[in-house]
């Protein structure tokens, strides 16, 4: 192989190595962001569950008070 071709191949290999290193950094950043996003989604899910159970509790309390169970319990005391 001639010296010119060898230099050309070496330059191309160096460029590829540089690109691979850059892509590796970008991939690690994306995985980090993905983990952060998953944590935030878990927190959102937890908050939505709290809202749901609060709503169920309010509806349950309303239903019980409308049916008169609370009045009955107060009379029994």
C-alpha positions as CSV (number, residue, x, y, z in Angstrom):
1,X,0.0,0.0,0.0
2,X,1.4,3.4,-0.9
3,X,2.1,6.0,1.7
4,X,-0.7,8.3,0.5
5,X,-3.3,5.5,0.8
6,X,-2.0,4.6,4.2
7,X,-2.3,8.3,5.4
8,X,-5.8,8.4,3.9
9,X,-6.8,5.2,5.8
10,X,-5.2,6.5,9.0
11,X,-7.1,9.8,8.7
12,X,-10.4,8.0,8.1
13,X,-9.8,5.7,11.1
14,X,-9.0,8.7,13.3
15,X,-12.2,10.4,12.2
16,X,-14.2,7.3,12.9
17,X,-12.7,6.9,16.3
18,X,-13.5,10.6,17.1
19,X,-17.1,10.1,15.9
20,X,-17.5,6.9,18.0
21,X,-16.2,8.7,21.1
22,X,-18.6,11.6,20.5
23,X,-21.5,9.2,20.0
24,X,-20.6,7.3,23.1
25,X,-20.8,10.5,25.1
26,X,-24.1,11.4,23.5
27,X,-25.5,8.0,24.3
28,X,-24.5,8.2,28.0
29,X,-26.1,11.6,28.2
30,X,-29.3,10.2,26.7
31,X,-29.4,7.3,29.2
32,X,-28.9,9.8,32.0
33,X,-31.8,11.9,30.8
34,X,-33.9,8.8,30.3
35,X,-33.4,7.8,33.9
36,X,-34.3,11.3,35.1
37,X,-37.4,11.3,33.0
38,X,-38.4,7.9,34.5
39,X,-38.0,9.3,38.0
40,X,-40.1,12.3,37.2
41,X,-42.8,10.1,35.6
42,X,-42.9,7.9,38.7
43,X,-43.4,11.0,40.9
44,X,-46.2,12.2,38.6
45,X,-47.8,8.7,38.8
46,X,-47.6,8.8,42.6
47,X,-49.2,12.3,42.7
48,X,-52.0,11.1,40.4
49,X,-52.6,8.1,42.6
50,X,-52.9,10.4,45.6
51,X,-55.4,12.5,43.8
52,X,-57.4,9.5,42.8
53,X,-57.6,8.1,46.3
54,X,-58.5,11.5,47.7
55,X,-61.4,11.7,45.2
56,X,-62.5,8.2,46.1
57,X,-62.5,9.1,49.8
58,X,-64.5,12.3,49.1
59,X,-67.1,10.4,47.0
60,X,-67.3,7.7,49.7
61,X,-67.8,10.2,52.5
62,X,-70.5,11.9,50.4
63,X,-72.2,8.7,49.7
64,X,-72.1,7.6,53.4
65,X,-73.4,11.0,54.6
66,X,-76.2,11.0,52.1
67,X,-77.3,7.5,53.1
68,X,-77.4,8.6,56.7
69,X,-74.8,6.3,58.1
70,X,-73.0,9.1,59.9
71,X,-76.3,10.2,61.5
72,X,-77.0,6.7,62.6
73,X,-73.5,6.3,64.1
74,X,-73.9,9.6,66.0
75,X,-77.3,8.4,67.4
76,X,-75.7,5.2,68.6
77,X,-73.1,6.9,70.7
